[in-house]
Amino acid sequence: MFSNDIIITAILLPAIPLMMNTFTSRYSSIATLIRKLHDEIINKGNKNISKNYYEELKILKKRIAIIKTVQITSAFAFIFDLITIIFLFVEKKSIADFSFVIAVVFMIFALLLFVIEITLSSKALNKHLDDVREI
């Protein structure tokens, strides 16, 4: 029968892929927005671009970098969580404990980046609201 250590470690398993899936969706949405902005600015030769668009593009670039880091960090958290389960299964508790701590640290880092990315997302949306207020 499984020990409580494996059960506790396994609780983290569904959270990590869920977070990775969420950020894949965010990445896809941002990529679509960037392509749309690129089309408006470059391909259509729109020279009447608001200063806020350029600021939003800077924010989008930061968000893409953060999302990439969150995805990588979440992947490492997932790997270390799986390694923890393997070491618990072969009864190497001290290595499993160390691996689990690493997994949790990676997950905490990913969640902190998530907060930063949400903040940047709100900042980008406020740029759109600033454009509307100017009209």
GUMI-153321 format. One record per residue (C-alpha): residue in three letters; x, y, z; residue number from 1. Coordinates in nm, 3 decimals, padded with zeros to 5 digits, always signed. Example, Ala and Ser with C-alpha at 12.3 -4.5 7.8 and 13.67 -1.06 7.14 Angstrom:
<rozas>
<roza 'ala', <+01.230, -00.450, +00.780>, 1>
<roza 'ser', <+01.367, -00.106, +00.714>, 2>
</rozas>
This chain:
<rozas>
<roza 'met', <+00.000, +00.000, +00.000>, 1>
<roza 'phe', <+00.116, +00.354, -00.072>, 2>
<roza 'ser', <+00.252, +00.560, +00.211>, 3>
<roza 'asn', <+00.122, +00.903, +00.299>, 4>
<roza 'asp', <+00.439, +01.053, +00.147>, 5>
<roza 'ile', <+00.345, +00.930, -00.199>, 6>
<roza 'ile', <-00.012, +01.051, -00.159>, 7>
<roza 'ile', <+00.103, +01.398, -00.049>, 8>
<roza 'thr', <+00.350, +01.413, -00.337>, 9>
<roza 'ala', <+00.088, +01.295, -00.585>, 10>
<roza 'ile', <-00.143, +01.580, -00.485>, 11>
<roza 'leu', <+00.092, +01.821, -00.662>, 12>
<roza 'leu', <+00.079, +01.618, -00.986>, 13>
<roza 'pro', <-00.250, +01.749, -01.131>, 14>
<roza 'ala', <-00.176, +02.110, -01.037>, 15>
<roza 'ile', <+00.140, +02.136, -01.244>, 16>
<roza 'pro', <+00.002, +02.023, -01.583>, 17>
<roza 'leu', <-00.306, +02.235, -01.521>, 18>
<roza 'met', <-00.085, +02.539, -01.474>, 19>
<roza 'met', <+00.115, +02.447, -01.785>, 20>
<roza 'asn', <-00.206, +02.413, -01.985>, 21>
<roza 'thr', <-00.332, +02.748, -01.861>, 22>
<roza 'phe', <-00.012, +02.920, -01.966>, 23>
<roza 'thr', <-00.015, +02.748, -02.304>, 24>
<roza 'ser', <-00.356, +02.906, -02.360>, 25>
<roza 'arg', <-00.228, +03.245, -02.244>, 26>
<roza 'tyr', <+00.071, +03.211, -02.476>, 27>
<roza 'ser', <-00.156, +03.128, -02.771>, 28>
<roza 'ser', <-00.378, +03.428, -02.698>, 29>
<roza 'ile', <-00.081, +03.662, -02.676>, 30>
<roza 'ala', <+00.070, +03.519, -02.995>, 31>
<roza 'thr', <-00.257, +03.586, -03.177>, 32>
<roza 'leu', <-00.267, +03.941, -03.045>, 33>
<roza 'ile', <+00.094, +04.004, -03.148>, 34>
<roza 'arg', <+00.026, +03.873, -03.498>, 35>
<roza 'lys', <-00.279, +04.099, -03.523>, 36>
<roza 'leu', <-00.083, +04.404, -03.408>, 37>
<roza 'his', <+00.199, +04.315, -03.648>, 38>
<roza 'asp', <-00.049, +04.295, -03.934>, 39>
<roza 'glu', <-00.201, +04.632, -03.843>, 40>
<roza 'ile', <+00.132, +04.807, -03.805>, 41>
<roza 'ile', <+00.362, +04.647, -04.063>, 42>
<roza 'asn', <+00.154, +04.486, -04.336>, 43>
<roza 'lys', <-00.114, +04.755, -04.359>, 44>
<roza 'gly', <+00.139, +05.035, -04.322>, 45>
<roza 'asn', <-00.063, +05.201, -04.050>, 46>
<roza 'lys', <+00.146, +05.504, -03.952>, 47>
<roza 'asn', <-00.112, +05.647, -03.711>, 48>
<roza 'ile', <-00.020, +05.416, -03.428>, 49>
<roza 'ser', <-00.084, +05.537, -03.077>, 50>
<roza 'lys', <+00.206, +05.561, -02.834>, 51>
<roza 'asn', <+00.007, +05.318, -02.619>, 52>
<roza 'tyr', <+00.042, +05.048, -02.888>, 53>
<roza 'tyr', <+00.418, +05.063, -02.865>, 54>
<roza 'glu', <+00.401, +05.048, -02.487>, 55>
<roza 'glu', <+00.166, +04.752, -02.514>, 56>
<roza 'leu', <+00.410, +04.576, -02.748>, 57>
<roza 'lys', <+00.684, +04.615, -02.486>, 58>
<roza 'ile', <+00.453, +04.467, -02.226>, 59>
<roza 'leu', <+00.361, +04.179, -02.457>, 60>
<roza 'lys', <+00.728, +04.102, -02.510>, 61>
<roza 'lys', <+00.780, +04.085, -02.132>, 62>
<roza 'arg', <+00.472, +03.867, -02.094>, 63>
<roza 'ile', <+00.596, +03.620, -02.356>, 64>
<roza 'ala', <+00.929, +03.591, -02.171>, 65>
<roza 'ile', <+00.753, +03.540, -01.839>, 66>
<roza 'ile', <+00.517, +03.278, -01.980>, 67>
<roza 'lys', <+00.811, +03.091, -02.130>, 68>
<roza 'thr', <+00.985, +03.094, -01.793>, 69>
<roza 'val', <+00.669, +02.980, -01.614>, 70>
<roza 'gln', <+00.632, +02.689, -01.859>, 71>
<roza 'ile', <+00.994, +02.582, -01.811>, 72>
<roza 'thr', <+00.974, +02.622, -01.434>, 73>
<roza 'ser', <+00.650, +02.425, -01.420>, 74>
<roza 'ala', <+00.805, +02.150, -01.630>, 75>
<roza 'phe', <+01.095, +02.123, -01.384>, 76>
<roza 'ala', <+00.849, +02.115, -01.094>, 77>
<roza 'phe', <+00.665, +01.832, -01.267>, 78>
<roza 'ile', <+00.988, +01.640, -01.334>, 79>
<roza 'phe', <+01.107, +01.675, -00.974>, 80>
<roza 'asp', <+00.765, +01.573, -00.844>, 81>
<roza 'leu', <+00.782, +01.257, -01.056>, 82>
<roza 'ile', <+01.137, +01.193, -00.938>, 83>
<roza 'thr', <+01.008, +01.225, -00.582>, 84>
<roza 'ile', <+00.749, +00.956, -00.646>, 85>
<roza 'ile', <+01.013, +00.725, -00.796>, 86>
<roza 'phe', <+01.244, +00.767, -00.496>, 87>
<roza 'leu', <+00.959, +00.713, -00.253>, 88>
<roza 'phe', <+00.866, +00.399, -00.441>, 89>
<roza 'val', <+01.223, +00.263, -00.408>, 90>
<roza 'glu', <+01.227, +00.377, -00.043>, 91>
<roza 'lys', <+01.494, +00.648, -00.068>, 92>
<roza 'lys', <+01.306, +00.895, +00.151>, 93>
<roza 'ser', <+01.587, +01.147, +00.203>, 94>
<roza 'ile', <+01.640, +01.187, -00.173>, 95>
<roza 'ala', <+01.263, +01.198, -00.225>, 96>
<roza 'asp', <+01.225, +01.471, +00.037>, 97>
<roza 'phe', <+01.499, +01.678, -00.127>, 98>
<roza 'ser', <+01.343, +01.630, -00.471>, 99>
<roza 'phe', <+01.000, +01.728, -00.342>, 100>
<roza 'val', <+01.137, +02.048, -00.189>, 101>
<roza 'ile', <+01.292, +02.136, -00.526>, 102>
<roza 'ala', <+00.957, +02.068, -00.697>, 103>
<roza 'val', <+00.774, +02.294, -00.452>, 104>
<roza 'val', <+01.033, +02.572, -00.491>, 105>
<roza 'phe', <+00.996, +02.557, -00.871>, 106>
<roza 'met', <+00.618, +02.570, -00.832>, 107>
<roza 'ile', <+00.636, +02.869, -00.596>, 108>
<roza 'phe', <+00.862, +03.049, -00.845>, 109>
<roza 'ala', <+00.616, +02.973, -01.126>, 110>
<roza 'leu', <+00.327, +03.107, -00.920>, 111>
<roza 'leu', <+00.515, +03.428, -00.840>, 112>
<roza 'leu', <+00.581, +03.474, -01.211>, 113>
<roza 'phe', <+00.212, +03.411, -01.270>, 114>
<roza 'val', <+00.128, +03.707, -01.043>, 115>
<roza 'ile', <+00.374, +03.926, -01.234>, 116>
<roza 'glu', <+00.229, +03.818, -01.569>, 117>
<roza 'ile', <-00.127, +03.894, -01.454>, 118>
<roza 'thr', <-00.010, +04.239, -01.341>, 119>
<roza 'leu', <+00.145, +04.304, -01.682>, 120>
<roza 'ser', <-00.171, +04.181, -01.852>, 121>
<roza 'ser', <-00.376, +04.434, -01.657>, 122>
<roza 'lys', <-00.126, +04.706, -01.741>, 123>
<roza 'ala', <-00.161, +04.626, -02.113>, 124>
<roza 'leu', <-00.541, +04.639, -02.092>, 125>
<roza 'asn', <-00.518, +04.977, -01.922>, 126>
<roza 'lys', <-00.327, +05.106, -02.227>, 127>
<roza 'his', <-00.637, +05.026, -02.434>, 128>
<roza 'leu', <-00.857, +05.208, -02.186>, 129>
<roza 'asp', <-00.624, +05.509, -02.202>, 130>
<roza 'asp', <-00.673, +05.521, -02.581>, 131>
<roza 'val', <-01.051, +05.519, -02.538>, 132>
<roza 'arg', <-01.036, +05.797, -02.278>, 133>
<roza 'glu', <-00.842, +06.017, -02.522>, 134>
<roza 'ile', <-01.121, +06.001, -02.782>, 135>
</rozas>
